[in-house]
């Protein structure tokens, strides 16, 4: 959503509230599926020599647990602030692209490591069985024959 800030530029201290939704079909991310539209709301304020943007982003995403690969759903809530210098805005029909700004803040606030629970044990490195279902029957003491000589150093 692009918003014209021409009216704000004429009057220091002026504010303009905004609210919009970025629909799910527009949202593309490699690791996350957006389960809800992204709701963005906030206020633009003329602070004299700059426009201050304060906003809030709300949505819900689904991804895979980084340890066990089970689907995980998580609510995302992001507060963001941005400052636009007046001399950087075009003099004729000054606009600010709020959807681009909101998308950038949303992407950097997505979790790097999504977990189904903080104590998720993950998968067995040998057979791939989810360890939260219980221990597997894999033989745990498998030493790489190339490293067998190093094992004696720790005795």
Beta strands, then each sheet from edge to edge (+ up, - down):
strand 1: 2-4
strand 2: 15-22
strand 3: 33-34
strand 4: 38-46
strand 5: 50-64
strand 6: 71-85
strand 7: 95-97
sheet 1: 1+ 7-
sheet 2: 2+ 4- 5+ 3-
sheet 3: 2+ 4- 5+ 6-
end
